[in-house]
Amino acid sequence: MARIAGVDLPENKRVDIGLTYIYGIGRSNVISVIKDAGVDAAKKILDLTEEEINKLQKRVEQLKIEGDL
């Protein structure tokens, strides 16, 4: 199970949909996060490698999310 910003992302969802489970990340933010991290948007969260999860985590940390809002 991938955990980003303290949120467990659903394993059976695509990355572009799963990231919207984090409060403060919408569809418009997801596009830039995925593009900057260099991760395939159509990939399932279950199939992400540790390296890809770390890239997403670093990019998400740059945004105002969850408690910061």
MDAnalysis code that builds the backbone (N, CA, C; Angstrom):
import MDAnalysis as mda
import numpy as np

u = mda.Universe.empty(207, n_residues=69, atom_resindex=np.repeat(np.arange(69), 3), trajectory=True)
u.add_TopologyAttr("name", ["N", "CA", "C"] * 69)
u.add_TopologyAttr("resid", np.arange(1, 70))
u.add_TopologyAttr("resname", ["MET", "ALA", "ARG", "ILE", "ALA", "GLY", "VAL", "ASP", "LEU", "PRO", "GLU", "ASN", "LYS", "ARG", "VAL", "ASP", "ILE", "GLY", "LEU", "THR", "TYR", "ILE", "TYR", "GLY", "ILE", "GLY", "ARG", "SER", "ASN", "VAL", "ILE", "SER", "VAL", "ILE", "LYS", "ASP", "ALA", "GLY", "VAL", "ASP", "ALA", "ALA", "LYS", "LYS", "ILE", "LEU", "ASP", "LEU", "THR", "GLU", "GLU", "GLU", "ILE", "ASN", "LYS", "LEU", "GLN", "LYS", "ARG", "VAL", "GLU", "GLN", "LEU", "LYS", "ILE", "GLU", "GLY", "ASP", "LEU"])
u.atoms.positions = np.array([
    [0.844, -1.179, 0.000],
    [0.000, 0.000, 0.000],
    [0.889, 1.243, 0.000],
    [0.616, 2.140, -0.903],
    [1.380, 3.377, -0.999],
    [0.814, 4.399, -0.019],
    [1.704, 5.047, 0.691],
    [1.300, 6.080, 1.642],
    [2.053, 7.354, 1.284],
    [1.295, 8.362, 0.913],
    [1.877, 9.648, 0.543],
    [1.178, 10.725, 1.359],
    [1.962, 11.569, 1.991],
    [1.455, 12.684, 2.802],
    [0.524, 12.188, 3.904],
    [0.792, 11.020, 4.431],
    [-0.008, 10.483, 5.522],
    [-1.336, 9.887, 5.092],
    [-1.520, 9.720, 3.803],
    [-2.779, 9.179, 3.267],
    [-2.483, 7.869, 2.555],
    [-3.215, 6.829, 2.919],
    [-3.106, 5.553, 2.217],
    [-3.882, 5.654, 0.913],
    [-3.189, 5.463, -0.179],
    [-3.834, 5.547, -1.484],
    [-4.401, 4.186, -1.873],
    [-5.586, 4.167, -2.493],
    [-6.204, 2.896, -2.890],
    [-5.379, 2.194, -3.960],
    [-5.042, 0.950, -3.718],
    [-4.148, 0.197, -4.596],
    [-4.733, -0.089, -5.970],
    [-6.036, -0.220, -6.072],
    [-6.635, -0.618, -7.337],
    [-6.970, 0.555, -8.254],
    [-6.623, 1.770, -7.846],
    [-6.890, 2.955, -8.661],
    [-5.659, 3.327, -9.475],
    [-5.881, 4.071, -10.548],
    [-4.765, 4.609, -11.322],
    [-4.117, 5.739, -10.531],
    [-2.879, 6.043, -10.853],
    [-2.137, 7.066, -10.115],
    [-2.841, 8.415, -10.194],
    [-3.316, 8.785, -11.378],
    [-3.949, 10.101, -11.526],
    [-5.240, 10.225, -10.718],
    [-5.925, 9.150, -10.475],
    [-7.141, 9.172, -9.665],
    [-6.792, 9.027, -8.180],
    [-5.869, 8.140, -7.870],
    [-5.501, 7.870, -6.480],
    [-4.939, 9.078, -5.757],
    [-4.185, 9.921, -6.461],
    [-3.608, 11.100, -5.818],
    [-4.663, 12.110, -5.383],
    [-5.834, 12.069, -5.998],
    [-6.894, 13.006, -5.610],
    [-7.502, 12.652, -4.253],
    [-7.146, 11.510, -3.687],
    [-7.594, 11.138, -2.352],
    [-6.897, 11.979, -1.282],
    [-5.832, 12.675, -1.663],
    [-5.119, 13.564, -0.749],
    [-5.824, 14.914, -0.788],
    [-6.266, 15.381, 0.390],
    [-6.990, 16.640, 0.472],
    [-6.100, 17.780, -0.016],
    [-6.586, 18.530, -0.982],
    [-5.833, 19.645, -1.527],
    [-5.253, 19.367, -2.897],
    [-5.334, 18.124, -3.342],
    [-4.858, 17.781, -4.687],
    [-6.067, 17.435, -5.538],
    [-6.262, 18.248, -6.561],
    [-7.365, 18.020, -7.488],
    [-6.853, 17.544, -8.822],
    [-7.735, 17.439, -9.766],
    [-7.353, 16.938, -11.091],
    [-6.312, 17.839, -11.764],
    [-6.414, 19.146, -11.568],
    [-5.450, 20.048, -12.202],
    [-4.062, 19.910, -11.580],
    [-3.991, 19.706, -10.274],
    [-2.705, 19.524, -9.596],
    [-2.072, 18.182, -9.959],
    [-2.889, 17.162, -10.138],
    [-2.391, 15.820, -10.414],
    [-1.553, 15.810, -11.686],
    [-1.992, 16.531, -12.680],
    [-1.276, 16.553, -13.955],
    [0.145, 17.068, -13.762],
    [0.300, 18.161, -13.029],
    [1.640, 18.720, -12.826],
    [2.484, 17.836, -11.915],
    [1.874, 17.228, -10.897],
    [2.612, 16.349, -9.987],
    [3.167, 15.148, -10.742],
    [2.338, 14.505, -11.535],
    [2.752, 13.319, -12.285],
    [3.805, 13.681, -13.330],
    [3.601, 14.803, -13.995],
    [4.550, 15.234, -15.033],
    [5.919, 15.530, -14.412],
    [5.941, 16.250, -13.302],
    [7.205, 16.588, -12.637],
    [7.905, 15.361, -12.061],
    [7.120, 14.404, -11.581],
    [7.700, 13.189, -10.992],
    [8.114, 12.188, -12.065],
    [7.588, 12.322, -13.258],
    [7.939, 11.411, -14.342],
    [7.336, 10.027, -14.174],
    [6.109, 9.978, -13.683],
    [5.415, 8.710, -13.449],
    [4.286, 8.582, -14.465],
    [4.036, 7.361, -14.927],
    [2.957, 7.087, -15.874],
    [1.612, 7.221, -15.163],
    [0.742, 8.085, -15.670],
    [-0.547, 8.343, -15.035],
    [-1.481, 7.144, -15.107],
    [-1.320, 6.288, -16.091],
    [-2.215, 5.150, -16.273],
    [-1.815, 3.943, -15.428],
    [-0.695, 4.031, -14.753],
    [-0.208, 2.916, -13.930],
    [-1.037, 2.808, -12.649],
    [-1.296, 1.595, -12.209],
    [-2.015, 1.385, -10.954],
    [-1.087, 1.676, -9.781],
    [-1.632, 2.137, -8.691],
    [-0.832, 2.452, -7.507],
    [-0.150, 1.195, -6.983],
    [-0.795, 0.079, -7.122],
    [-0.222, -1.201, -6.692],
    [1.077, -1.508, -7.428],
    [1.193, -1.062, -8.671],
    [2.353, -1.369, -9.508],
    [3.498, -0.364, -9.389],
    [3.333, 0.667, -8.558],
    [4.387, 1.667, -8.406],
    [5.590, 1.083, -7.669],
    [6.775, 1.488, -8.100],
    [7.992, 1.073, -7.407],
    [8.254, 2.056, -6.264],
    [9.142, 1.688, -5.361],
    [9.499, 2.568, -4.250],
    [10.073, 3.880, -4.767],
    [10.849, 3.804, -5.822],
    [11.452, 5.007, -6.404],
    [10.376, 5.967, -6.917],
    [9.367, 5.427, -7.592],
    [8.281, 6.263, -8.110],
    [7.466, 6.863, -6.975],
    [7.230, 6.094, -5.934],
    [6.497, 6.610, -4.777],
    [7.277, 7.741, -4.127],
    [8.590, 7.585, -4.015],
    [9.428, 8.631, -3.434],
    [9.414, 9.899, -4.277],
    [9.430, 9.749, -5.602],
    [9.367, 10.912, -6.485],
    [8.042, 11.654, -6.302],
    [6.950, 10.896, -6.230],
    [5.641, 11.510, -6.022],
    [5.580, 12.198, -4.662],
    [6.118, 11.549, -3.643],
    [6.113, 12.106, -2.289],
    [6.849, 13.447, -2.251],
    [8.016, 13.505, -2.874],
    [8.806, 14.742, -2.888],
    [8.062, 15.858, -3.598],
    [7.392, 15.528, -4.681],
    [6.649, 16.549, -5.430],
    [5.423, 17.015, -4.664],
    [4.723, 16.093, -3.999],
    [3.521, 16.440, -3.238],
    [3.886, 17.299, -2.027],
    [5.050, 17.077, -1.443],
    [5.484, 17.864, -0.288],
    [5.635, 19.344, -0.616],
    [5.791, 19.686, -1.878],
    [5.946, 21.075, -2.286],
    [4.611, 21.823, -2.345],
    [3.510, 21.089, -2.254],
    [2.183, 21.690, -2.342],
    [1.590, 21.889, -0.938],
    [0.616, 22.791, -0.859],
    [-0.144, 22.943, 0.377],
    [-1.247, 21.889, 0.361],
    [-1.170, 20.956, 1.304],
    [-2.153, 19.870, 1.355],
    [-2.526, 19.571, 2.783],
    [-3.561, 18.758, 2.932],
    [-4.032, 18.250, 4.212],
    [-4.057, 19.333, 5.294],
    [-3.241, 19.200, 6.336],
    [-3.261, 20.095, 7.485],
    [-2.822, 21.513, 7.176],
    [-1.994, 21.694, 6.143],
    [-1.546, 23.046, 5.772],
    [-2.691, 23.910, 5.285],
    [-3.723, 23.273, 4.782],
    [-4.890, 24.024, 4.302],
    [-5.807, 24.301, 5.466],
])
